[in-house]
Amino acid sequence: MQINNSERLKFRLMGSQDAQVLWQIDQDPQVMKFLNGGKPSSMEQVNSVFIPRMEKYRDSKKGWGIWQVSDKLTDEYLGWVLIRPMAFFTDSPKFQDLELGWRFFQKTWGKGYATEAAIAVKNAVIANSDVTHVSALAVADNLASVGVMKKMGMTFVRAYLHTDPIGNFDAVHYQMPVRK
Protein backbone atom coordinates (compact mmCIF):
# COMPACT_ATOMS: atom_id res chain seq x y z
CA MET A 1 0.00 0.00 0.00
CA GLN A 2 1.12 3.51 -0.74
CA ILE A 3 -0.07 6.66 0.96
CA ASN A 4 -0.37 9.60 -1.38
CA ASN A 5 1.36 12.83 -0.49
CA SER A 6 -0.75 15.27 1.49
CA GLU A 7 -0.52 19.02 1.03
CA ARG A 8 2.88 19.28 2.76
CA LEU A 9 3.89 15.71 3.58
CA LYS A 10 5.04 12.42 2.10
CA PHE A 11 4.94 8.97 3.65
CA ARG A 12 6.98 5.76 3.69
CA LEU A 13 6.21 2.54 5.56
CA MET A 14 9.07 1.92 7.98
CA GLY A 15 10.71 -1.41 8.73
CA SER A 16 13.44 -2.97 10.83
CA GLN A 17 16.08 -1.11 8.79
CA ASP A 18 14.75 2.14 10.31
CA ALA A 19 15.96 1.55 13.87
CA GLN A 20 18.28 4.57 13.75
CA VAL A 21 15.55 7.06 12.76
CA LEU A 22 13.09 5.54 15.24
CA TRP A 23 15.73 5.96 17.97
CA GLN A 24 16.55 9.51 16.84
CA ILE A 25 13.08 10.93 17.57
CA ASP A 26 13.10 9.36 21.07
CA GLN A 27 16.17 11.33 22.16
CA ASP A 28 14.24 14.50 23.06
CA PRO A 29 12.96 14.32 26.66
CA GLN A 30 9.99 16.52 25.69
CA VAL A 31 8.95 14.04 22.99
CA MET A 32 9.14 11.23 25.56
CA LYS A 33 7.46 13.18 28.40
CA PHE A 34 4.03 11.56 28.10
CA LEU A 35 5.39 8.17 27.03
CA ASN A 36 7.75 7.39 29.88
CA GLY A 37 8.31 10.56 31.88
CA GLY A 38 10.94 11.98 29.53
CA LYS A 39 13.57 9.24 29.37
CA PRO A 40 15.23 8.87 25.94
CA SER A 41 15.06 5.37 24.45
CA SER A 42 18.29 3.47 24.08
CA MET A 43 19.26 1.85 20.79
CA GLU A 44 19.00 -1.49 22.64
CA GLN A 45 15.34 -0.73 23.53
CA VAL A 46 14.56 0.19 19.93
CA ASN A 47 16.16 -3.01 18.61
CA SER A 48 14.92 -5.42 21.29
CA VAL A 49 11.43 -4.04 22.01
CA PHE A 50 10.22 -1.43 19.53
CA ILE A 51 11.27 -3.10 16.25
CA PRO A 52 10.00 -6.60 17.20
CA ARG A 53 6.63 -5.13 18.28
CA MET A 54 6.36 -3.16 15.04
CA GLU A 55 7.18 -6.25 12.97
CA LYS A 56 4.31 -8.17 14.65
CA TYR A 57 1.59 -5.81 13.40
CA ARG A 58 3.29 -4.49 10.26
CA ASP A 59 1.35 -5.48 7.13
CA SER A 60 2.34 -3.61 4.00
CA LYS A 61 -0.73 -4.79 2.06
CA LYS A 62 -3.15 -3.47 4.70
CA GLY A 63 -1.04 -0.40 5.48
CA TRP A 64 -0.54 -1.34 9.12
CA GLY A 65 2.71 -0.23 10.65
CA ILE A 66 4.68 2.93 11.27
CA TRP A 67 4.70 5.49 8.48
CA GLN A 68 7.61 7.88 8.31
CA VAL A 69 6.41 11.43 7.71
CA SER A 70 8.69 13.78 5.78
CA ASP A 71 8.41 17.23 4.28
CA LYS A 72 7.56 16.56 0.64
CA LEU A 73 9.71 19.46 -0.62
CA THR A 74 12.84 19.15 1.55
CA ASP A 75 12.60 15.43 2.46
CA GLU A 76 13.22 16.38 6.13
CA TYR A 77 12.13 13.65 8.57
CA LEU A 78 9.42 15.16 10.77
CA GLY A 79 8.02 12.20 12.67
CA TRP A 80 5.86 9.15 12.25
CA VAL A 81 2.29 7.85 12.42
CA LEU A 82 1.44 4.36 13.66
CA ILE A 83 -1.65 2.45 12.56
CA ARG A 84 -2.63 -1.03 13.79
CA PRO A 85 -5.67 -2.84 15.18
CA MET A 86 -6.78 -1.66 18.61
CA ALA A 87 -5.82 -4.04 21.42
CA PHE A 88 -3.34 -5.71 19.07
CA PHE A 89 -1.21 -7.12 21.87
CA THR A 90 -4.13 -8.82 23.62
CA ASP A 91 -5.99 -12.09 23.07
CA SER A 92 -8.73 -10.25 21.17
CA PRO A 93 -7.42 -7.59 18.77
CA LYS A 94 -10.09 -5.35 17.25
CA PHE A 95 -9.42 -5.60 13.51
CA GLN A 96 -12.34 -3.32 12.61
CA ASP A 97 -11.14 -0.57 14.96
CA LEU A 98 -7.71 0.75 14.00
CA GLU A 99 -5.50 2.60 16.46
CA LEU A 100 -3.61 5.68 15.35
CA GLY A 101 -0.59 7.01 17.20
CA TRP A 102 2.09 9.58 16.36
CA ARG A 103 5.43 10.93 17.42
CA PHE A 104 6.95 14.10 15.96
CA PHE A 105 10.12 16.07 16.60
CA GLN A 106 9.51 18.97 18.99
CA LYS A 107 10.53 21.56 16.37
CA THR A 108 7.49 20.49 14.30
CA TRP A 109 4.92 20.91 17.08
CA GLY A 110 2.10 23.39 16.62
CA LYS A 111 2.28 23.34 12.81
CA GLY A 112 -0.51 20.84 12.14
CA TYR A 113 1.78 18.08 10.85
CA ALA A 114 0.47 15.38 13.21
CA THR A 115 -3.14 16.08 12.27
CA GLU A 116 -2.40 16.27 8.54
CA ALA A 117 -0.34 13.07 8.64
CA ALA A 118 -2.78 11.10 10.80
CA ILE A 119 -5.68 12.01 8.51
CA ALA A 120 -3.71 11.00 5.39
CA VAL A 121 -2.68 7.65 6.89
CA LYS A 122 -6.19 6.96 8.20
CA ASN A 123 -7.87 7.78 4.89
CA ALA A 124 -5.51 5.60 2.87
CA VAL A 125 -5.68 2.58 5.17
CA ILE A 126 -9.46 2.54 5.60
CA ALA A 127 -10.29 3.17 1.92
CA ASN A 128 -10.42 -0.49 0.90
CA SER A 129 -11.09 -2.25 4.18
CA ASP A 130 -13.94 -3.29 6.46
CA VAL A 131 -12.79 -0.99 9.27
CA THR A 132 -15.70 0.56 11.15
CA HIS A 133 -13.85 2.83 13.61
CA VAL A 134 -10.54 4.58 14.16
CA SER A 135 -9.28 5.21 17.69
CA ALA A 136 -6.39 6.87 19.49
CA LEU A 137 -5.05 6.70 23.03
CA ALA A 138 -3.09 9.23 25.04
CA VAL A 139 -2.25 10.20 28.57
CA ALA A 140 -5.00 12.65 29.62
CA ASP A 141 -2.45 15.41 30.28
CA ASN A 142 -1.11 15.18 26.73
CA LEU A 143 -3.29 18.02 25.51
CA ALA A 144 -1.51 18.28 22.16
CA SER A 145 -2.32 14.67 21.24
CA VAL A 146 -5.88 15.03 22.53
CA GLY A 147 -6.11 18.13 20.33
CA VAL A 148 -5.05 16.12 17.27
CA MET A 149 -7.74 13.55 18.08
CA LYS A 150 -10.40 16.24 18.32
CA LYS A 151 -9.25 17.99 15.11
CA MET A 152 -9.57 14.64 13.32
CA GLY A 153 -13.20 14.41 14.47
CA MET A 154 -12.72 11.85 17.23
CA THR A 155 -14.79 12.05 20.38
CA PHE A 156 -14.05 10.96 23.94
CA VAL A 157 -14.98 7.34 24.70
CA ARG A 158 -13.50 6.66 28.13
CA ALA A 159 -10.67 7.12 30.60
CA TYR A 160 -9.15 3.87 31.86
CA LEU A 161 -5.99 2.03 32.83
CA HIS A 162 -4.51 0.84 29.54
CA THR A 163 -2.55 -2.37 29.98
CA ASP A 164 0.28 -3.29 27.67
CA PRO A 165 3.19 -5.73 27.94
CA ILE A 166 5.68 -2.83 27.90
CA GLY A 167 3.85 -0.74 30.49
CA ASN A 168 0.46 0.35 31.73
CA PHE A 169 -0.76 3.94 31.76
CA ASP A 170 -3.84 6.01 32.59
CA ALA A 171 -5.29 6.61 29.14
CA VAL A 172 -8.01 8.56 27.43
CA HIS A 173 -9.57 6.80 24.46
CA TYR A 174 -10.99 8.82 21.57
CA GLN A 175 -12.73 7.29 18.56
CA MET A 176 -14.53 8.12 15.35
CA PRO A 177 -16.74 6.04 13.04
CA VAL A 178 -15.45 5.47 9.54
CA ARG A 179 -17.54 7.08 6.83
CA LYS A 180 -17.05 5.76 3.34
N, C-alpha and C positions, 0 to 999 in steps of 0.2 A: 504494500500500500504506500502511496505517496500522499503527502499533504501539500496542497498547493500553497504558494506564497500568499501571505496576507498583505495588507497595505504596506507594512514596513518590515515584515519578517519572513524568514525562510526556515524550513524544518528538515531535520534528518534523524531517522531512527537510530538511536545509539545502541552499542553492543559492548561486549567485554573488552574490546580494543580501546574503549573510551575511558578507562579507569583514571587516567591522568586528568582529563577535563572534569570528570565527576568529582574527583578529589579537590581540584582547584577551587570550585565554587564553595566548598565546605570550609575553606580556610579563614573566612571572615566570621568572627564571633557574632556579629549582628545578624548574619544570614542564619546562623545556627541557634540563635537565642531561643526561639520557640520550639526548636526540635530537640535540643538536649541541654539547654541552659547556656549555650554559647561556646561549647567546646569544639574546636576544629576536629574534623575526622582525620584519622591517620590513613596513610596509603594501605596499611595492613587491613584496616576496617573496610575500606572500599573494596579491596580484593577478596577478603574472606567473608564479608557479610553482604555488602551492597550489590556487587556484581552477581553473586549466586542468586540472590533474591530476584533481581531484575531478570535474569535468564529464565527463571521459573515461569514468569507470566508473560515474557516477551513473545509476541506472535506477529511476525511481519505481515502476514496476510490479513489479520484482523486489525492491525494498527496498534495493538497493545504493546506498551513498553514505555521507554523514556525518549522523548523527542527533543533533540538539541534545538534551541532557538537561537538564530543568528540574525544580525542586521542584514537585510537582503542587498544593500548597496555596498557596505564595507566588509561584510563577512565576519564582523566581530561577534564572538560568542557572548550571548547575553544571559543565558540561563537554560532551563529545561522545563518540560511539562510531562508529567507521568499520566498514563491512562491504563487502567486494568480493572477487572471485575472487583466490585466491593466485596469485602470479607474474603479476599483471595487466599489468605493464609489461614483459613479455618476449614472445618470439615464440610461447610456448605457455602461455597462462593456464590455470589449473586451475579450470574452471567448476563442478566438483563438490566443490571444497574451498574454502570461503570463509574469508577472513582477517578476523579481528576486530582492531581497535585502539582505543585510547581515550586521551583527554587530559582531565584534570579540574583545576579550580582547586585550588591547594594547601590552601586552607581546608576543602576537602571530603575530603581524604585521611583514610583510616583509619575511614571511616564506612560502608563497604560499597557506596557508590554505583556505583563502576566495575563491581563484580561484578553487582549487581542490574541495572544498565543493559545490560551486555554479554549477560547471560542473556536479558533481555526482547527485545533486538534479534535475537539469534540465533534464539530460538524463533519469532518472527514471520516472519523471512525464510526459514527452512527449512521451515516448515509445509506449504507447497504447492509444493515444488520437488524436484528430483532430486539435491540436495546429499547427499553421502555423508560428508563430514568438515567440521569447522570447525577452523581453526588460528589461532595468534597467534605473533607474533615480538616479541622484546625483546632489549635488550642484557643479557647474563648478570647484570651487577651491579644491574640494575633489579629488586630483590627484590620490590617492591610489585606490579609488573606480573606477574612470575612467580607471585606469590601469587594474583592474580586468576585467572590461567590454571589454577592447581591447584584453586582453589575452584570453578571452573566444571566441573571433572572432566577437564581436559586433562592429558595426560601428555607427558613429554619425548620428542622425536623425535630431535633432533640439534643440535649446535653447528656453525656454519659461517660463512663470510664471505658475508653477504647483499649482493648487488649490485643497485644501483638507479641510475637515471639522475641522481638528485639526491644520491647519496652512498652509499658502501658502509659496512657496519658488521659487527662480530662479533656474530652473533645466536644466540639459542637459539630453537628452533622447538618449540612445544607443539601438540598436536592431540587431537581427540576424534572418535570416530565419531558420526554422527547416528542417533539412535534415534527412530523414528516410531511 
